[in-house]
Amino acid sequence: MSVTMIPFEEGEKHLDWMKLCAAFEAGHKLPKAEIGDTFLYRDPDTLLSRSAWIDGLGLAVKSATIFPGNPKAGKPMINGSVCVFGDGDGHLEAVVDFHLVTKWKTAGDSLFAATKLARPDSEKILIVGAGTVGRSLFQAFSAAFPKARFTVWNRTRKNAEAMAEECPGLQVADDLEAAVGEADIVTSATMSTEPVLKGEWFKPGQHIDLIGAYRPDMREVDDAALKRARVFVDSYDTTVGHIGEIKIPLEAGVISKEDLVADYYEPEQYKRQSDDEITLFKNGGGAHLDLMTSRYILDAWAAAQ
């Protein structure tokens, strides 16, 4: 059997953010995913592999090599690929560009949550962090909130200015507290280990989207934020015991597992209850979402041929 190779630029031409959200919706109606992560180290280099199997959707293995010394030699620090296998016979169907899957899975995960938890009339969206993910968030949220006005804040203003030049209509904020207070949606993608967002800044009716923290020692919001909001995750299995945003306050007794309202496998609970409540979503981005994204990319590619 032939194997489909999907590169970044050619693959992205066929994708749509709202159709990806529909794929996430459908994927979570299937039997719960079986997932597994493996790490191999040769200090300071790392091989990370994340795998998922969903009955009815197939299998995916996403592998990434992280070599911190590469940039000094003019090479990318992160390389990888995603292999998609057939559900019926396990044959290798496709190899999809690692960065394509990561971009669309990460921003799409947050967008999917926002379509359920943010107020539909949200008009002001603040992006915290002017990196690659921040640019993807601008694209993704523009699809669901086409009339929204976007602002970006970044610790280094010149990086925010560079992002604003690339994203039409994007404004740069200097005062983070003031920018949070004006926003209907705050989406944060920083590499911070200490909270950059304070719960006391939040206002009724906001939706807070947290992406950046991915290690047990990382957080983007303080305890007050978790206490003031109704907290949602994409998956209990990939956030509760693995990411500091949830793990640290749980272990400290600031919140309990009962304070986590729902994950994507609980659609009946995954919604806003009132226009005044603050909703907070932690994007964990597990391998099952890589599988759903990869399958969507492959189906879109096949339909376009």
C-alpha positions as CSV (number, residue, x, y, z in Angstrom):
1,M,0.0,0.0,0.0
2,S,1.2,3.5,-0.8
3,V,1.8,6.0,2.0
4,T,0.5,9.5,1.7
5,M,3.1,12.2,2.6
6,I,1.5,15.5,3.7
7,P,3.9,18.6,3.9
8,F,3.1,21.7,5.8
9,E,2.2,24.3,3.2
10,E,0.4,22.0,0.8
11,G,-1.5,20.3,3.6
12,E,-2.6,23.6,5.2
13,K,-4.3,24.8,2.1
14,H,-7.1,22.4,2.6
15,L,-7.8,23.1,6.3
16,D,-10.6,25.0,8.0
17,W,-10.6,25.8,11.7
18,M,-14.3,25.3,12.2
19,K,-14.2,22.0,10.4
20,L,-11.4,20.9,12.8
21,C,-13.7,21.7,15.7
22,A,-16.4,19.5,14.1
23,A,-13.8,16.7,13.9
24,F,-13.0,17.1,17.6
25,E,-16.7,16.9,18.3
26,A,-17.1,13.7,16.3
27,G,-13.9,12.2,17.7
28,H,-15.1,12.5,21.3
29,K,-18.3,10.6,20.5
30,L,-16.2,7.6,19.7
31,P,-14.8,5.2,22.4
32,K,-12.4,6.9,24.8
33,A,-8.8,7.0,23.5
34,E,-6.0,4.9,24.8
35,I,-2.9,7.1,25.0
36,G,0.7,6.6,26.0
37,D,3.8,8.9,26.1
38,T,7.5,7.9,26.1
39,F,10.6,10.0,26.7
40,L,14.1,9.2,25.9
41,Y,17.0,11.4,27.1
42,R,20.6,12.0,26.2
43,D,21.2,15.2,28.1
44,P,20.4,17.8,26.8
45,D,18.6,16.1,23.9
46,T,15.2,14.5,24.0
47,L,13.0,12.1,22.0
48,L,9.3,12.4,22.8
49,S,6.8,10.1,21.4
50,R,3.0,10.4,22.0
51,S,0.7,7.7,20.7
52,A,-3.1,7.3,20.7
53,W,-5.6,4.7,19.6
54,I,-9.3,5.4,19.1
55,D,-11.5,2.6,18.0
56,G,-13.1,3.7,14.8
57,L,-10.6,6.4,14.0
58,G,-7.2,4.6,13.9
59,L,-3.9,5.1,15.5
60,A,-1.3,7.9,15.5
61,V,2.3,8.2,16.7
62,K,3.7,11.7,17.0
63,S,7.5,11.8,17.6
64,A,9.6,14.8,18.2
65,T,13.3,15.3,18.7
66,I,14.4,18.3,20.8
67,F,18.1,19.2,20.3
68,P,18.7,22.5,22.1
69,G,22.2,22.9,20.5
70,N,20.9,22.8,16.9
71,P,20.1,26.6,16.5
72,K,23.8,27.4,17.0
73,A,24.5,25.3,14.0
74,G,21.7,26.9,12.0
75,K,19.4,23.9,12.4
76,P,15.9,23.7,13.8
77,M,15.7,22.7,17.5
78,I,12.6,20.6,17.1
79,N,12.0,18.0,14.4
80,G,9.4,15.3,14.1
81,S,6.7,13.5,12.2
82,V,3.3,12.1,12.7
83,C,2.4,8.6,11.5
84,V,-1.2,7.7,11.0
85,F,-2.3,4.1,10.9
86,G,-5.5,2.5,9.6
87,D,-8.1,1.4,12.1
88,G,-9.0,-1.8,10.3
89,D,-5.7,-3.4,9.6
90,G,-3.1,-1.1,11.2
91,H,-1.3,-0.2,7.9
92,L,0.6,3.0,7.7
93,E,-1.7,5.4,5.8
94,A,0.2,8.7,6.0
95,V,3.1,10.7,7.4
96,V,2.0,14.2,8.2
97,D,4.3,17.2,8.9
98,F,4.9,17.4,12.6
99,H,4.6,21.2,12.7
100,L,1.3,21.2,10.8
101,V,-0.3,18.8,13.2
102,T,1.0,20.7,16.2
103,K,-0.1,24.1,15.0
104,W,-3.7,23.0,14.2
105,K,-4.1,20.7,17.2
106,T,-2.9,23.3,19.7
107,A,-4.8,26.3,18.5
108,G,-7.8,24.2,17.5
109,D,-8.0,22.7,20.9
110,S,-8.4,26.1,22.5
111,L,-10.8,27.3,19.8
112,F,-13.0,24.2,20.3
113,A,-13.3,25.0,24.0
114,A,-14.0,28.7,23.3
115,T,-16.9,27.8,21.0
116,K,-18.5,26.1,24.0
117,L,-17.4,28.3,26.9
118,A,-16.9,31.8,25.7
119,R,-19.9,34.2,25.2
120,P,-20.8,34.1,21.5
121,D,-20.9,37.9,21.4
122,S,-17.3,38.2,22.6
123,E,-15.8,41.2,20.8
124,K,-12.4,41.8,22.4
125,I,-9.8,39.1,22.4
126,L,-6.4,39.4,24.2
127,I,-3.5,37.2,23.2
128,V,-0.8,36.9,25.8
129,G,2.4,35.8,24.2
130,A,3.7,36.8,20.7
131,G,5.3,33.5,19.7
132,T,4.4,31.0,17.0
133,V,1.4,29.8,19.0
134,G,0.1,33.3,19.5
135,R,0.0,33.8,15.7
136,S,-1.9,30.5,15.3
137,L,-4.4,31.7,17.9
138,F,-5.0,34.9,16.0
139,Q,-5.9,32.8,12.9
140,A,-8.0,30.3,14.8
141,F,-10.1,32.7,16.9
142,S,-10.6,34.9,13.9
143,A,-12.5,32.0,12.3
144,A,-15.0,31.7,15.1
145,F,-15.2,35.4,16.2
146,P,-14.9,37.2,12.8
147,K,-16.0,40.6,14.3
148,A,-13.7,40.5,17.2
149,R,-10.9,43.1,17.8
150,F,-7.6,41.5,18.8
151,T,-4.8,42.8,21.1
152,V,-1.5,41.2,22.0
153,W,0.7,41.6,25.0
154,N,4.2,40.3,25.3
155,R,7.0,40.8,27.8
156,T,9.2,42.1,25.0
157,R,7.2,44.7,23.2
158,K,9.2,44.5,20.0
159,N,8.1,40.9,19.6
160,A,4.5,42.0,20.0
161,E,5.0,44.7,17.4
162,A,6.5,42.2,15.0
163,M,3.4,40.0,15.4
164,A,1.1,42.9,14.9
165,E,2.8,43.6,11.6
166,E,1.9,40.1,10.4
167,C,-1.7,40.0,11.7
168,P,-4.1,42.6,10.2
169,G,-5.8,44.8,12.7
170,L,-3.9,43.4,15.7
171,Q,-3.1,46.1,18.4
172,V,-0.3,46.0,20.9
173,A,-1.0,46.4,24.6
174,D,1.5,47.8,27.1
175,D,-0.4,47.3,30.4
176,L,-1.3,43.6,30.9
177,E,-3.7,44.2,33.7
178,A,-5.6,46.9,31.8
179,A,-5.7,44.7,28.7
180,V,-7.1,41.7,30.6
181,G,-9.8,44.0,32.1
182,E,-10.9,45.1,28.7
183,A,-11.0,41.6,27.1
184,D,-14.0,39.2,26.7
185,I,-11.6,36.3,25.9
186,V,-8.0,36.0,27.2
187,T,-5.9,33.4,25.5
188,S,-2.4,32.8,27.0
189,A,0.5,31.0,25.4
190,T,3.7,31.8,27.3
191,M,6.6,29.8,28.6
192,S,6.3,31.1,32.1
193,T,6.8,29.0,35.2
194,E,5.3,31.7,37.4
195,P,1.8,33.1,37.0
196,V,1.5,36.0,34.6
197,L,-2.3,36.4,35.0
198,K,-4.0,37.3,38.3
199,G,-7.5,36.2,39.1
200,E,-8.2,39.6,40.7
201,W,-7.9,41.1,37.2
202,F,-10.7,39.0,35.7
203,K,-14.2,40.4,35.2
204,P,-17.6,38.6,35.1
205,G,-18.4,37.0,31.7
206,Q,-14.8,36.4,30.6
207,H,-13.4,33.2,29.1
208,I,-9.8,32.4,30.0
209,D,-7.8,30.1,27.8
210,L,-4.5,28.7,29.1
211,I,-2.0,27.0,26.7
212,G,1.6,27.7,27.7
213,A,2.1,25.5,30.9
214,Y,2.9,22.0,29.8
215,R,5.3,20.8,32.6
216,P,4.5,20.0,36.2
217,D,6.4,23.2,37.3
218,M,4.7,25.6,35.0
219,R,1.7,27.9,35.6
220,E,0.2,31.0,33.8
221,V,-2.5,31.9,36.4
222,D,-2.5,32.2,40.2
223,D,-4.7,30.5,42.7
224,A,-7.2,33.3,42.7
225,A,-7.9,32.7,39.1
226,L,-8.8,29.1,39.7
227,K,-11.0,30.0,42.6
228,R,-13.0,32.6,40.7
229,A,-13.6,30.5,37.6
230,R,-15.4,27.4,36.6
231,V,-12.5,25.2,35.4
232,F,-12.6,22.9,32.4
233,V,-9.9,20.7,30.8
234,D,-9.6,19.0,27.4
235,S,-8.7,15.7,29.1
236,Y,-8.4,14.7,32.8
237,D,-5.8,12.0,31.8
238,T,-3.4,14.5,30.3
239,T,-3.8,17.5,32.6
240,V,-4.6,16.6,36.2
241,G,-1.4,14.8,37.2
242,H,0.9,16.2,34.5
243,I,0.6,20.0,34.2
244,G,1.4,22.5,37.0
245,E,-1.6,24.7,36.2
246,I,-3.8,21.9,37.6
247,K,-1.4,19.7,39.5
248,I,0.1,22.3,41.8
249,P,-3.2,23.8,43.2
250,L,-4.7,20.3,43.5
251,E,-1.8,19.1,45.6
252,A,-1.9,22.3,47.7
253,G,-5.6,21.9,48.4
254,V,-6.5,25.2,46.7
255,I,-8.9,23.3,44.5
256,S,-10.2,19.7,44.4
257,K,-10.9,17.4,41.6
258,E,-14.6,18.2,42.1
259,D,-13.8,21.7,41.0
260,L,-12.9,20.5,37.6
261,V,-16.3,20.8,35.9
262,A,-15.7,18.5,32.8
263,D,-13.5,17.4,30.0
264,Y,-14.4,16.9,26.4
265,Y,-15.8,13.4,27.0
266,E,-18.6,15.0,29.1
267,P,-20.4,17.2,26.6
268,E,-23.5,17.7,28.6
269,Q,-21.5,19.6,31.3
270,Y,-19.2,21.4,28.8
271,K,-21.0,24.7,28.6
272,R,-21.4,28.1,30.1
273,Q,-24.2,28.5,32.7
274,S,-24.6,32.2,32.6
275,D,-23.3,35.4,30.9
276,D,-21.7,36.5,34.1
277,E,-19.6,33.5,35.1
278,I,-15.9,33.3,34.4
279,T,-14.9,30.2,32.5
280,L,-11.3,28.9,32.5
281,F,-9.9,26.2,30.1
282,K,-6.7,24.4,30.4
283,N,-5.3,23.2,27.1
284,G,-3.4,19.9,27.7
285,G,-3.2,18.8,24.0
286,G,-3.0,15.1,24.5
287,A,-2.0,12.5,21.8
288,H,-5.7,11.7,21.2
289,L,-6.1,15.2,19.9
290,D,-3.1,14.7,17.6
291,L,-4.8,11.7,16.2
292,M,-8.1,13.5,15.6
293,T,-6.2,16.4,14.0
294,S,-4.1,14.1,11.8
295,R,-7.1,12.2,10.7
296,Y,-8.9,15.5,9.8
297,I,-5.8,16.6,7.9
298,L,-5.6,13.3,6.0
299,D,-9.3,13.3,5.1
300,A,-9.1,17.0,3.9
301,W,-6.1,16.1,1.8
302,A,-7.8,13.1,0.3
303,A,-11.0,15.1,-0.5
304,A,-8.9,17.7,-2.4
305,Q,-7.1,15.3,-4.6
